[in-house]
Amino acid sequence: MKCILLLNRIPAKHVKHDLAAAIDLIQASDKVHLEITPNTRSFIEHLDMFGRFRYLEVSNVAFGGNLISLDRAA
């Protein structure tokens, strides 16, 4: 998301690791069209809530459909 923001010169100074905020800025810009299904949006919100430690500061585990949801989001 940060790459999309940067390459399209969409100001996003305070986004940090908030994926939903990044998506909102991209969609509000009208420079890039993203087709995000409700399930993918829900998964991204799940990542924002529970994926705080995505850089392995602590151990993590993924179960079941989460891996499939990650593939679909990508």
Beta strands, then each sheet from edge to edge (+ up, - down):
end
